[in-house]
């Protein structure tokens, strides 16, 4: 279970990198589309016209709304069985950050300033996921002699 915990934590970190690449591809593709003389408005969006990079928006949406939250949830469940000191705490923090990230992504369409927080929170998701993976790698196992308070320490 320790290996599963580590793989899932690093997978969340890798997914954040994929998210950044996907949204960058989408935005630069959209920028080129506009530079080439196209116009983007509600009618264009509803007409099904595409541009190079539109797949980036699709990947970012699916990954962010379904894949990453599912991995984070599985990691949280696995954390109870992995016997890693602080593992449940790190997985819980990560799950909370992922839930916040999804909410920020939804609400930023109405309150664009939240997009900046969405970007900053992505860095927190990456950092916590990476740290959780590193902690599992370091061999910080919980033994029978540790107290419940020791298991929750960071």
Buried (B, 14 or more C-beta within 10 A) or exposed (E): BBEBBBBBBBBBBBBBEBBBEBBEBBBEBBEEBEEEEEEEEEEEEEEEEEBBBBBBBEBBBEBBBEBBBEBBBBBBEBBEEBBBBBBBBBBBBBBBBBEBBBEBBEBBEEEEEBBEBBBEBBEBBBBBBBBBBBBBBEEBEBEEEEEEEEBEEE
